[in-house]
Amino acid sequence: MGRRLRLAGILVITGLLVEALCLVWSKPIAFVVLVCIGGALIGLGVLFFLYSLVSGASHTADTSKAALDK
């Protein structure tokens, strides 16, 4: 689970870096890059983070249930 959370964090940080670079860039395409690429990376990072929490919680619940059955 730690690896998944690290990957989610990297996606969010990369999205923030893209958005920071777009704020310095003074071309009209910068807004499109900011919204499409930066927003997509942040959104994917958040969704992957939430997925990691949900799948990790069910995995630990299955493990503890199996331990109780023995």
PQR file with spaces between the fields and no chain letter, atoms N, CA, C, O and H, PARSE charges and radii, in Angstrom:
ATOM       1  N    MET     1       0.824   -1.193    0.000 -0.4000 1.5000
ATOM       2  CA   MET     1       0.000    0.000    0.000 -0.0000 2.0000
ATOM       3  C    MET     1       0.870    1.260    0.000  0.5500 1.7000
ATOM       4  O    MET     1       0.488    2.282   -0.570 -0.5500 1.4000
ATOM       5  N    GLY     2       2.020    1.185    0.630 -0.4000 1.5000
ATOM       6  CA   GLY     2       2.909    2.337    0.675 -0.0000 2.0000
ATOM       7  C    GLY     2       3.377    2.754   -0.712  0.5500 1.7000
ATOM       8  O    GLY     2       3.526    3.941   -1.004 -0.5500 1.4000
ATOM       9  H    GLY     2       2.331    0.355    1.093  0.4000 1.0000
ATOM      10  N    ARG     3       3.608    1.756   -1.562 -0.4000 1.5000
ATOM      11  CA   ARG     3       4.048    2.065   -2.921 -0.0000 2.0000
ATOM      12  C    ARG     3       2.949    2.765   -3.714  0.5500 1.7000
ATOM      13  O    ARG     3       3.225    3.687   -4.483 -0.5500 1.4000
ATOM      14  H    ARG     3       3.487    0.792   -1.325  0.4000 1.0000
ATOM      15  N    ARG     4       1.709    2.331   -3.529 -0.4000 1.5000
ATOM      16  CA   ARG     4       0.582    2.978   -4.219 -0.0000 2.0000
ATOM      17  C    ARG     4       0.404    4.415   -3.762  0.5500 1.7000
ATOM      18  O    ARG     4       0.151    5.303   -4.577 -0.5500 1.4000
ATOM      19  H    ARG     4       1.485    1.583   -2.904  0.4000 1.0000
ATOM      20  N    LEU     5       0.535    4.646   -2.466 -0.4000 1.5000
ATOM      21  CA   LEU     5       0.400    6.006   -1.953 -0.0000 2.0000
ATOM      22  C    LEU     5       1.530    6.898   -2.445  0.5500 1.7000
ATOM      23  O    LEU     5       1.319    8.079   -2.721 -0.5500 1.4000
ATOM      24  H    LEU     5       0.741    3.925   -1.804  0.4000 1.0000
ATOM      25  N    ARG     6       2.717    6.341   -2.554 -0.4000 1.5000
ATOM      26  CA   ARG     6       3.854    7.101   -3.072 -0.0000 2.0000
ATOM      27  C    ARG     6       3.608    7.485   -4.531  0.5500 1.7000
ATOM      28  O    ARG     6       3.899    8.611   -4.933 -0.5500 1.4000
ATOM      29  H    ARG     6       2.888    5.381   -2.330  0.4000 1.0000
ATOM      30  N    LEU     7       3.074    6.556   -5.326 -0.4000 1.5000
ATOM      31  CA   LEU     7       2.774    6.838   -6.726 -0.0000 2.0000
ATOM      32  C    LEU     7       1.692    7.907   -6.847  0.5500 1.7000
ATOM      33  O    LEU     7       1.778    8.783   -7.707 -0.5500 1.4000
ATOM      34  H    LEU     7       2.837    5.640   -5.000  0.4000 1.0000
ATOM      35  N    ALA     8       0.683    7.838   -5.996 -0.4000 1.5000
ATOM      36  CA   ALA     8      -0.367    8.861   -6.002 -0.0000 2.0000
ATOM      37  C    ALA     8       0.212   10.229   -5.663  0.5500 1.7000
ATOM      38  O    ALA     8      -0.155   11.231   -6.276 -0.5500 1.4000
ATOM      39  H    ALA     8       0.614    7.126   -5.297  0.4000 1.0000
ATOM      40  N    GLY     9       1.108   10.272   -4.695 -0.4000 1.5000
ATOM      41  CA   GLY     9       1.759   11.528   -4.331 -0.0000 2.0000
ATOM      42  C    GLY     9       2.607   12.083   -5.461  0.5500 1.7000
ATOM      43  O    GLY     9       2.630   13.293   -5.686 -0.5500 1.4000
ATOM      44  H    GLY     9       1.407    9.458   -4.196  0.4000 1.0000
ATOM      45  N    ILE    10       3.304   11.205   -6.172 -0.4000 1.5000
ATOM      46  CA   ILE    10       4.120   11.641   -7.306 -0.0000 2.0000
ATOM      47  C    ILE    10       3.243   12.220   -8.405  0.5500 1.7000
ATOM      48  O    ILE    10       3.609   13.217   -9.027 -0.5500 1.4000
ATOM      49  H    ILE    10       3.285   10.222   -5.989  0.4000 1.0000
ATOM      50  N    LEU    11       2.093   11.611   -8.651 -0.4000 1.5000
ATOM      51  CA   LEU    11       1.173   12.137   -9.663 -0.0000 2.0000
ATOM      52  C    LEU    11       0.676   13.533   -9.280  0.5500 1.7000
ATOM      53  O    LEU    11       0.625   14.428  -10.124 -0.5500 1.4000
ATOM      54  H    LEU    11       1.796   10.801   -8.145  0.4000 1.0000
ATOM      55  N    VAL    12       0.313   13.716   -8.026 -0.4000 1.5000
ATOM      56  CA   VAL    12      -0.177   15.023   -7.575 -0.0000 2.0000
ATOM      57  C    VAL    12       0.929   16.071   -7.650  0.5500 1.7000
ATOM      58  O    VAL    12       0.693   17.189   -8.107 -0.5500 1.4000
ATOM      59  H    VAL    12       0.354   12.989   -7.341  0.4000 1.0000
ATOM      60  N    ILE    13       2.121   15.721   -7.208 -0.4000 1.5000
ATOM      61  CA   ILE    13       3.233   16.677   -7.245 -0.0000 2.0000
ATOM      62  C    ILE    13       3.592   17.035   -8.679  0.5500 1.7000
ATOM      63  O    ILE    13       3.887   18.195   -8.965 -0.5500 1.4000
ATOM      64  H    ILE    13       2.312   14.813   -6.836  0.4000 1.0000
ATOM      65  N    THR    14       3.573   16.060   -9.591 -0.4000 1.5000
ATOM      66  CA   THR    14       3.855   16.338  -10.994 -0.0000 2.0000
ATOM      67  C    THR    14       2.802   17.273  -11.577  0.5500 1.7000
ATOM      68  O    THR    14       3.130   18.193  -12.327 -0.5500 1.4000
ATOM      69  H    THR    14       3.333   15.118   -9.358  0.4000 1.0000
ATOM      70  N    GLY    15       1.549   17.040  -11.237 -0.4000 1.5000
ATOM      71  CA   GLY    15       0.485   17.936  -11.696 -0.0000 2.0000
ATOM      72  C    GLY    15       0.667   19.349  -11.177  0.5500 1.7000
ATOM      73  O    GLY    15       0.436   20.313  -11.906 -0.5500 1.4000
ATOM      74  H    GLY    15       1.282   16.293  -10.628  0.4000 1.0000
ATOM      75  N    LEU    16       1.077   19.479   -9.929 -0.4000 1.5000
ATOM      76  CA   LEU    16       1.314   20.811   -9.363 -0.0000 2.0000
ATOM      77  C    LEU    16       2.500   21.502  -10.031  0.5500 1.7000
ATOM      78  O    LEU    16       2.471   22.714  -10.243 -0.5500 1.4000
ATOM      79  H    LEU    16       1.264   18.696   -9.337  0.4000 1.0000
ATOM      80  N    LEU    17       3.540   20.743  -10.362 -0.4000 1.5000
ATOM      81  CA   LEU    17       4.689   21.317  -11.066 -0.0000 2.0000
ATOM      82  C    LEU    17       4.307   21.789  -12.471  0.5500 1.7000
ATOM      83  O    LEU    17       4.751   22.846  -12.920 -0.5500 1.4000
ATOM      84  H    LEU    17       3.564   19.759  -10.189  0.4000 1.0000
ATOM      85  N    VAL    18       3.482   20.999  -13.156 -0.4000 1.5000
ATOM      86  CA   VAL    18       3.009   21.406  -14.483 -0.0000 2.0000
ATOM      87  C    VAL    18       2.207   22.694  -14.373  0.5500 1.7000
ATOM      88  O    VAL    18       2.372   23.604  -15.185 -0.5500 1.4000
ATOM      89  H    VAL    18       3.121   20.141  -12.791  0.4000 1.0000
ATOM      90  N    GLU    19       1.344   22.772  -13.377 -0.4000 1.5000
ATOM      91  CA   GLU    19       0.542   23.983  -13.205 -0.0000 2.0000
ATOM      92  C    GLU    19       1.406   25.179  -12.823  0.5500 1.7000
ATOM      93  O    GLU    19       1.127   26.297  -13.256 -0.5500 1.4000
ATOM      94  H    GLU    19       1.210   22.033  -12.717  0.4000 1.0000
ATOM      95  N    ALA    20       2.441   24.967  -12.027 -0.4000 1.5000
ATOM      96  CA   ALA    20       3.335   26.067  -11.667 -0.0000 2.0000
ATOM      97  C    ALA    20       4.097   26.572  -12.890  0.5500 1.7000
ATOM      98  O    ALA    20       4.287   27.776  -13.058 -0.5500 1.4000
ATOM      99  H    ALA    20       2.667   24.059  -11.676  0.4000 1.0000
ATOM     100  N    LEU    21       4.531   25.648  -13.739 -0.4000 1.5000
ATOM     101  CA   LEU    21       5.215   26.058  -14.967 -0.0000 2.0000
ATOM     102  C    LEU    21       4.283   26.810  -15.905  0.5500 1.7000
ATOM     103  O    LEU    21       4.712   27.731  -16.601 -0.5500 1.4000
ATOM     104  H    LEU    21       4.377   24.669  -13.604  0.4000 1.0000
ATOM     105  N    CYS    22       3.026   26.430  -15.928 -0.4000 1.5000
ATOM     106  CA   CYS    22       2.064   27.114  -16.795 -0.0000 2.0000
ATOM     107  C    CYS    22       1.789   28.537  -16.313  0.5500 1.7000
ATOM     108  O    CYS    22       1.468   29.410  -17.120 -0.5500 1.4000
ATOM     109  H    CYS    22       2.677   25.682  -15.363  0.4000 1.0000
ATOM     110  N    LEU    23       1.908   28.778  -15.028 -0.4000 1.5000
ATOM     111  CA   LEU    23       1.709   30.133  -14.521 -0.0000 2.0000
ATOM     112  C    LEU    23       2.827   31.070  -14.960  0.5500 1.7000
ATOM     113  O    LEU    23       2.613   32.275  -15.084 -0.5500 1.4000
ATOM     114  H    LEU    23       2.168   28.069  -14.372  0.4000 1.0000
ATOM     115  N    VAL    24       4.014   30.527  -15.194 -0.4000 1.5000
ATOM     116  CA   VAL    24       5.149   31.333  -15.653 -0.0000 2.0000
ATOM     117  C    VAL    24       5.081   31.545  -17.167  0.5500 1.7000
ATOM     118  O    VAL    24       5.521   32.573  -17.681 -0.5500 1.4000
ATOM     119  H    VAL    24       4.188   29.547  -15.093  0.4000 1.0000
ATOM     120  N    TRP    25       4.529   30.571  -17.861 -0.4000 1.5000
ATOM     121  CA   TRP    25       4.448   30.579  -19.319 -0.0000 2.0000
ATOM     122  C    TRP    25       3.328   31.520  -19.750  0.5500 1.7000
ATOM     123  O    TRP    25       2.187   31.357  -19.317 -0.5500 1.4000
ATOM     124  H    TRP    25       4.171   29.736  -17.443  0.4000 1.0000
ATOM     125  N    SER    26       3.638   32.506  -20.598 -0.4000 1.5000
ATOM     126  CA   SER    26       2.638   33.525  -20.951 -0.0000 2.0000
ATOM     127  C    SER    26       2.142   33.362  -22.380  0.5500 1.7000
ATOM     128  O    SER    26       2.176   34.316  -23.156 -0.5500 1.4000
ATOM     129  H    SER    26       4.564   32.638  -20.950  0.4000 1.0000
ATOM     130  N    LYS    27       1.692   32.195  -22.732 -0.4000 1.5000
ATOM     131  CA   LYS    27       1.085   31.927  -24.038 -0.0000 2.0000
ATOM     132  C    LYS    27      -0.351   31.470  -23.809  0.5500 1.7000
ATOM     133  O    LYS    27      -0.679   30.955  -22.740 -0.5500 1.4000
ATOM     134  H    LYS    27       1.664   31.419  -22.101  0.4000 1.0000
ATOM     135  N    PRO    28      -1.196   31.656  -24.799 -0.5600 1.5000
ATOM     136  CA   PRO    28      -2.594   31.213  -24.632  0.2800 2.0000
ATOM     137  C    PRO    28      -2.740   29.703  -24.418  0.5500 1.7000
ATOM     138  O    PRO    28      -3.678   29.258  -23.757 -0.5500 1.4000
ATOM     139  N    ILE    29      -1.822   28.923  -24.970 -0.4000 1.5000
ATOM     140  CA   ILE    29      -1.898   27.470  -24.813 -0.0000 2.0000
ATOM     141  C    ILE    29      -1.586   27.044  -23.379  0.5500 1.7000
ATOM     142  O    ILE    29      -1.890   25.916  -22.989 -0.5500 1.4000
ATOM     143  H    ILE    29      -1.059   29.285  -25.507  0.4000 1.0000
ATOM     144  N    ALA    30      -0.989   27.925  -22.601 -0.4000 1.5000
ATOM     145  CA   ALA    30      -0.634   27.595  -21.222 -0.0000 2.0000
ATOM     146  C    ALA    30      -1.875   27.251  -20.402  0.5500 1.7000
ATOM     147  O    ALA    30      -1.827   26.365  -19.549 -0.5500 1.4000
ATOM     148  H    ALA    30      -0.742   28.841  -22.918  0.4000 1.0000
ATOM     149  N    PHE    31      -2.979   27.942  -20.652 -0.4000 1.5000
ATOM     150  CA   PHE    31      -4.206   27.652  -19.910 -0.0000 2.0000
ATOM     151  C    PHE    31      -4.720   26.254  -20.243  0.5500 1.7000
ATOM     152  O    PHE    31      -5.190   25.530  -19.366 -0.5500 1.4000
ATOM     153  H    PHE    31      -3.018   28.662  -21.345  0.4000 1.0000
ATOM     154  N    VAL    32      -4.626   25.887  -21.508 -0.4000 1.5000
ATOM     155  CA   VAL    32      -5.091   24.560  -21.924 -0.0000 2.0000
ATOM     156  C    VAL    32      -4.221   23.473  -21.290  0.5500 1.7000
ATOM     157  O    VAL    32      -4.730   22.453  -20.824 -0.5500 1.4000
ATOM     158  H    VAL    32      -4.244   26.475  -22.221  0.4000 1.0000
ATOM     159  N    VAL    33      -2.917   23.700  -21.277 -0.4000 1.5000
ATOM     160  CA   VAL    33      -2.010   22.735  -20.652 -0.0000 2.0000
ATOM     161  C    VAL    33      -2.286   22.669  -19.159  0.5500 1.7000
ATOM     162  O    VAL    33      -2.300   21.584  -18.577 -0.5500 1.4000
ATOM     163  H    VAL    33      -2.504   24.528  -21.655  0.4000 1.0000
ATOM     164  N    LEU    34      -2.508   23.824  -18.534 -0.4000 1.5000
ATOM     165  CA   LEU    34      -2.786   23.870  -17.097 -0.0000 2.0000
ATOM     166  C    LEU    34      -4.026   23.049  -16.760  0.5500 1.7000
ATOM     167  O    LEU    34      -4.014   22.247  -15.826 -0.5500 1.4000
ATOM     168  H    LEU    34      -2.497   24.705  -19.007  0.4000 1.0000
ATOM     169  N    VAL    35      -5.078   23.250  -17.515 -0.4000 1.5000
ATOM     170  CA   VAL    35      -6.333   22.562  -17.208 -0.0000 2.0000
ATOM     171  C    VAL    35      -6.286   21.090  -17.610  0.5500 1.7000
ATOM     172  O    VAL    35      -6.668   20.219  -16.829 -0.5500 1.4000
ATOM     173  H    VAL    35      -5.088   23.901  -18.275  0.4000 1.0000
ATOM     174  N    CYS    36      -5.819   20.814  -18.823 -0.4000 1.5000
ATOM     175  CA   CYS    36      -5.863   19.433  -19.324 -0.0000 2.0000
ATOM     176  C    CYS    36      -4.815   18.537  -18.682  0.5500 1.7000
ATOM     177  O    CYS    36      -5.156   17.502  -18.110 -0.5500 1.4000
ATOM     178  H    CYS    36      -5.508   21.521  -19.458  0.4000 1.0000
ATOM     179  N    ILE    37      -3.562   18.914  -18.766 -0.4000 1.5000
ATOM     180  CA   ILE    37      -2.500   18.031  -18.278 -0.0000 2.0000
ATOM     181  C    ILE    37      -2.349   18.136  -16.763  0.5500 1.7000
ATOM     182  O    ILE    37      -2.344   17.122  -16.066 -0.5500 1.4000
ATOM     183  H    ILE    37      -3.286   19.755  -19.230  0.4000 1.0000
ATOM     184  N    GLY    38      -2.227   19.364  -16.253 -0.4000 1.5000
ATOM     185  CA   GLY    38      -2.070   19.541  -14.810 -0.0000 2.0000
ATOM     186  C    GLY    38      -3.272   19.034  -14.034  0.5500 1.7000
ATOM     187  O    GLY    38      -3.126   18.334  -13.032 -0.5500 1.4000
ATOM     188  H    GLY    38      -2.231   20.189  -16.819  0.4000 1.0000
ATOM     189  N    GLY    39      -4.458   19.389  -14.499 -0.4000 1.5000
ATOM     190  CA   GLY    39      -5.676   18.930  -13.832 -0.0000 2.0000
ATOM     191  C    GLY    39      -5.853   17.423  -13.901  0.5500 1.7000
ATOM     192  O    GLY    39      -6.296   16.792  -12.941 -0.5500 1.4000
ATOM     193  H    GLY    39      -4.577   19.958  -15.313  0.4000 1.0000
ATOM     194  N    ALA    40      -5.500   16.849  -15.055 -0.4000 1.5000
ATOM     195  CA   ALA    40      -5.624   15.397  -15.210 -0.0000 2.0000
ATOM     196  C    ALA    40      -4.659   14.662  -14.279  0.5500 1.7000
ATOM     197  O    ALA    40      -5.030   13.657  -13.673 -0.5500 1.4000
ATOM     198  H    ALA    40      -5.140   17.362  -15.835  0.4000 1.0000
ATOM     199  N    LEU    41      -3.421   15.159  -14.163 -0.4000 1.5000
ATOM     200  CA   LEU    41      -2.457   14.506  -13.276 -0.0000 2.0000
ATOM     201  C    LEU    41      -2.893   14.593  -11.818  0.5500 1.7000
ATOM     202  O    LEU    41      -2.794   13.614  -11.077 -0.5500 1.4000
ATOM     203  H    LEU    41      -3.120   15.976  -14.655  0.4000 1.0000
ATOM     204  N    ILE    42      -3.368   15.748  -11.411 -0.4000 1.5000
ATOM     205  CA   ILE    42      -3.839   15.889  -10.029 -0.0000 2.0000
ATOM     206  C    ILE    42      -5.069   15.013   -9.789  0.5500 1.7000
ATOM     207  O    ILE    42      -5.174   14.348   -8.759 -0.5500 1.4000
ATOM     208  H    ILE    42      -3.448   16.543  -12.013  0.4000 1.0000
ATOM     209  N    GLY    43      -5.989   15.019  -10.741 -0.4000 1.5000
ATOM     210  CA   GLY    43      -7.177   14.188  -10.607 -0.0000 2.0000
ATOM     211  C    GLY    43      -6.849   12.705  -10.537  0.5500 1.7000
ATOM     212  O    GLY    43      -7.417   11.977   -9.723 -0.5500 1.4000
ATOM     213  H    GLY    43      -5.904   15.560  -11.578  0.4000 1.0000
ATOM     214  N    LEU    44      -5.928   12.254  -11.392 -0.4000 1.5000
ATOM     215  CA   LEU    44      -5.517   10.850  -11.347 -0.0000 2.0000
ATOM     216  C    LEU    44      -4.834   10.504  -10.029  0.5500 1.7000
ATOM     217  O    LEU    44      -5.037    9.423   -9.478 -0.5500 1.4000
ATOM     218  H    LEU    44      -5.466   12.845  -12.053  0.4000 1.0000
ATOM     219  N    GLY    45      -4.024   11.435   -9.532 -0.4000 1.5000
ATOM     220  CA   GLY    45      -3.360   11.198   -8.250 -0.0000 2.0000
ATOM     221  C    GLY    45      -4.349   11.060   -7.113  0.5500 1.7000
ATOM     222  O    GLY    45      -4.208   10.181   -6.262 -0.5500 1.4000
ATOM     223  H    GLY    45      -3.859   12.313   -9.980  0.4000 1.0000
ATOM     224  N    VAL    46      -5.349   11.925   -7.094 -0.4000 1.5000
ATOM     225  CA   VAL    46      -6.365   11.865   -6.033 -0.0000 2.0000
ATOM     226  C    VAL    46      -7.189   10.590   -6.150  0.5500 1.7000
ATOM     227  O    VAL    46      -7.445    9.923   -5.148 -0.5500 1.4000
ATOM     228  H    VAL    46      -5.463   12.640   -7.785  0.4000 1.0000
ATOM     229  N    LEU    47      -7.607   10.247   -7.366 -0.4000 1.5000
ATOM     230  CA   LEU    47      -8.403    9.029   -7.547 -0.0000 2.0000
ATOM     231  C    LEU    47      -7.599    7.774   -7.200  0.5500 1.7000
ATOM     232  O    LEU    47      -8.130    6.841   -6.599 -0.5500 1.4000
ATOM     233  H    LEU    47      -7.399   10.789   -8.180  0.4000 1.0000
ATOM     234  N    PHE    48      -6.319    7.755   -7.581 -0.4000 1.5000
ATOM     235  CA   PHE    48      -5.476    6.610   -7.254 -0.0000 2.0000
ATOM     236  C    PHE    48      -5.242    6.512   -5.752  0.5500 1.7000
ATOM     237  O    PHE    48      -5.166    5.414   -5.200 -0.5500 1.4000
ATOM     238  H    PHE    48      -5.888    8.513   -8.069  0.4000 1.0000
ATOM     239  N    PHE    49      -5.126    7.664   -5.091 -0.4000 1.5000
ATOM     240  CA   PHE    49      -4.988    7.688   -3.633 -0.0000 2.0000
ATOM     241  C    PHE    49      -6.230    7.091   -2.972  0.5500 1.7000
ATOM     242  O    PHE    49      -6.119    6.245   -2.084 -0.5500 1.4000
ATOM     243  H    PHE    49      -5.188    8.556   -5.539  0.4000 1.0000
ATOM     244  N    LEU    50      -7.402    7.529   -3.404 -0.4000 1.5000
ATOM     245  CA   LEU    50      -8.642    7.007   -2.829 -0.0000 2.0000
ATOM     246  C    LEU    50      -8.801    5.517   -3.110  0.5500 1.7000
ATOM     247  O    LEU    50      -9.229    4.758   -2.241 -0.5500 1.4000
ATOM     248  H    LEU    50      -7.492    8.216   -4.125  0.4000 1.0000
ATOM     249  N    TYR    51      -8.453    5.099   -4.332 -0.4000 1.5000
ATOM     250  CA   TYR    51      -8.522    3.681   -4.669 -0.0000 2.0000
ATOM     251  C    TYR    51      -7.575    2.868   -3.789  0.5500 1.7000
ATOM     252  O    TYR    51      -7.913    1.767   -3.355 -0.5500 1.4000
ATOM     253  H    TYR    51      -8.105    5.715   -5.039  0.4000 1.0000
ATOM     254  N    SER    52      -6.390    3.415   -3.529 -0.4000 1.5000
ATOM     255  CA   SER    52      -5.421    2.714   -2.682 -0.0000 2.0000
ATOM     256  C    SER    52      -5.956    2.537   -1.270  0.5500 1.7000
ATOM     257  O    SER    52      -5.771    1.485   -0.658 -0.5500 1.4000
ATOM     258  H    SER    52      -6.115    4.309   -3.881  0.4000 1.0000
ATOM     259  N    LEU    53      -6.616    3.563   -0.754 -0.4000 1.5000
ATOM     260  CA   LEU    53      -7.175    3.458    0.589 -0.0000 2.0000
ATOM     261  C    LEU    53      -8.294    2.427    0.651  0.5500 1.7000
ATOM     262  O    LEU    53      -8.367    1.642    1.597 -0.5500 1.4000
ATOM     263  H    LEU    53      -6.766    4.417   -1.250  0.4000 1.0000
ATOM     264  N    VAL    54      -9.161    2.427   -0.349 -0.4000 1.5000
ATOM     265  CA   VAL    54     -10.296    1.494   -0.341 -0.0000 2.0000
ATOM     266  C    VAL    54      -9.820    0.069   -0.543  0.5500 1.7000
ATOM     267  O    VAL    54     -10.257   -0.830    0.175 -0.5500 1.4000
ATOM     268  H    VAL    54      -9.101    3.065   -1.117  0.4000 1.0000
ATOM     269  N    SER    55      -8.935   -0.160   -1.502 -0.4000 1.5000
ATOM     270  CA   SER    55      -8.474   -1.527   -1.759 -0.0000 2.0000
ATOM     271  C    SER    55      -7.574   -2.016   -0.634  0.5500 1.7000
ATOM     272  O    SER    55      -7.573   -3.210   -0.332 -0.5500 1.4000
ATOM     273  H    SER    55      -8.580    0.571   -2.086  0.4000 1.0000
ATOM     274  N    GLY    56      -6.814   -1.135   -0.011 -0.4000 1.5000
ATOM     275  CA   GLY    56      -5.964   -1.534    1.106 -0.0000 2.0000
ATOM     276  C    GLY    56      -6.774   -1.890    2.327  0.5500 1.7000
ATOM     277  O    GLY    56      -6.404   -2.808    3.059 -0.5500 1.4000
ATOM     278  H    GLY    56      -6.815   -0.166   -0.257  0.4000 1.0000
ATOM     279  N    ALA    57      -7.873   -1.189    2.575 -0.4000 1.5000
ATOM     280  CA   ALA    57      -8.726   -1.468    3.726 -0.0000 2.0000
ATOM     281  C    ALA    57      -9.422   -2.813    3.574  0.5500 1.7000
ATOM     282  O    ALA    57      -9.542   -3.558    4.546 -0.5500 1.4000
ATOM     283  H    ALA    57      -8.174   -0.443    1.980  0.4000 1.0000
ATOM     284  N    SER    58      -9.880   -3.134    2.374 -0.4000 1.5000
ATOM     285  CA   SER    58     -10.545   -4.415    2.176 -0.0000 2.0000
ATOM     286  C    SER    58      -9.544   -5.562    2.256  0.5500 1.7000
ATOM     287  O    SER    58      -9.883   -6.658    2.702 -0.5500 1.4000
ATOM     288  H    SER    58      -9.783   -2.529    1.584  0.4000 1.0000
ATOM     289  N    HIS    59      -8.326   -5.310    1.828 -0.4000 1.5000
ATOM     290  CA   HIS    59      -7.298   -6.348    1.891 -0.0000 2.0000
ATOM     291  C    HIS    59      -6.935   -6.671    3.337  0.5500 1.7000
ATOM     292  O    HIS    59      -6.789   -7.842    3.687 -0.5500 1.4000
ATOM     293  H    HIS    59      -8.051   -4.419    1.466  0.4000 1.0000
ATOM     294  N    THR    60      -6.789   -5.666    4.171 -0.4000 1.5000
ATOM     295  CA   THR    60      -6.461   -5.926    5.577 -0.0000 2.0000
ATOM     296  C    THR    60      -7.632   -6.565    6.297  0.5500 1.7000
ATOM     297  O    THR    60      -7.426   -7.371    7.204 -0.5500 1.4000
ATOM     298  H    THR    60      -6.908   -4.714    3.887  0.4000 1.0000
ATOM     299  N    ALA    61      -8.853   -6.226    5.918 -0.4000 1.5000
ATOM     300  CA   ALA    61     -10.025   -6.845    6.530 -0.0000 2.0000
ATOM     301  C    ALA    61     -10.093   -8.323    6.167  0.5500 1.7000
ATOM     302  O    ALA    61     -10.455   -9.150    7.004 -0.5500 1.4000
ATOM     303  H    ALA    61      -9.020   -5.571    5.181  0.4000 1.0000
ATOM     304  N    ASP    62      -9.748   -8.666    4.924 -0.4000 1.5000
ATOM     305  CA   ASP    62      -9.743  -10.059    4.515 -0.0000 2.0000
ATOM     306  C    ASP    62      -8.677  -10.845    5.265  0.5500 1.7000
ATOM     307  O    ASP    62      -8.901  -11.999    5.632 -0.5500 1.4000
ATOM     308  H    ASP    62      -9.454   -7.994    4.244  0.4000 1.0000
ATOM     309  N    THR    63      -7.537  -10.242    5.493 -0.4000 1.5000
ATOM     310  CA   THR    63      -6.446  -10.905    6.202 -0.0000 2.0000
ATOM     311  C    THR    63      -6.824  -11.168    7.656  0.5500 1.7000
ATOM     312  O    THR    63      -6.578  -12.257    8.175 -0.5500 1.4000
ATOM     313  H    THR    63      -7.355   -9.305    5.195  0.4000 1.0000
ATOM     314  N    SER    64      -7.418  -10.177    8.314 -0.4000 1.5000
ATOM     315  CA   SER    64      -7.808  -10.377    9.710 -0.0000 2.0000
ATOM     316  C    SER    64      -8.949  -11.386    9.830  0.5500 1.7000
ATOM     317  O    SER    64      -9.012  -12.134   10.805 -0.5500 1.4000
ATOM     318  H    SER    64      -7.617   -9.292    7.893  0.4000 1.0000
ATOM     319  N    LYS    65      -9.846  -11.411    8.851 -0.4000 1.5000
ATOM     320  CA   LYS    65     -10.936  -12.378    8.868 -0.0000 2.0000
ATOM     321  C    LYS    65     -10.389  -13.792    8.697  0.5500 1.7000
ATOM     322  O    LYS    65     -10.869  -14.724    9.344 -0.5500 1.4000
ATOM     323  H    LYS    65      -9.795  -10.803    8.059  0.4000 1.0000
ATOM     324  N    ALA    66      -9.392  -13.958    7.834 -0.4000 1.5000
ATOM     325  CA   ALA    66      -8.787  -15.268    7.628 -0.0000 2.0000
ATOM     326  C    ALA    66      -8.059  -15.722    8.882  0.5500 1.7000
ATOM     327  O    ALA    66      -8.052  -16.912    9.196 -0.5500 1.4000
ATOM     328  H    ALA    66      -9.003  -13.202    7.309  0.4000 1.0000
ATOM     329  N    ALA    67      -7.448  -14.795    9.598 -0.4000 1.5000
ATOM     330  CA   ALA    67      -6.751  -15.137   10.833 -0.0000 2.0000
ATOM     331  C    ALA    67      -7.732  -15.582   11.906  0.5500 1.7000
ATOM     332  O    ALA    67      -7.422  -16.471   12.698 -0.5500 1.4000
ATOM     333  H    ALA    67      -7.454  -13.828    9.343  0.4000 1.0000
ATOM     334  N    LEU    68      -8.913  -14.973   11.940 -0.4000 1.5000
ATOM     335  CA   LEU    68      -9.912  -15.346   12.928 -0.0000 2.0000
ATOM     336  C    LEU    68     -10.532  -16.708   12.630  0.5500 1.7000
ATOM     337  O    LEU    68     -10.938  -17.425   13.544 -0.5500 1.4000
ATOM     338  H    LEU    68      -9.165  -14.250   11.296  0.4000 1.0000
ATOM     339  N    ASP    69     -10.602  -17.061   11.350 -0.4000 1.5000
ATOM     340  CA   ASP    69     -11.198  -18.344   10.955 -0.0000 2.0000
ATOM     341  C    ASP    69     -10.329  -19.528   11.363  0.5500 1.7000
ATOM     342  O    ASP    69     -10.836  -20.638   11.524 -0.5500 1.4000
ATOM     343  H    ASP    69     -10.272  -16.479   10.607  0.4000 1.0000
ATOM     344  N    LYS    70      -9.039  -19.310   11.532 -0.4000 1.5000
ATOM     345  CA   LYS    70      -8.123  -20.413   11.880 -0.0000 2.0000
ATOM     346  C    LYS    70      -8.259  -20.770   13.281  0.5500 1.7000
ATOM     347  O    LYS    70      -7.572  -21.674   13.757 -0.5500 1.4000
ATOM     348  H    LYS    70      -8.626  -18.408   11.402  0.4000 1.0000
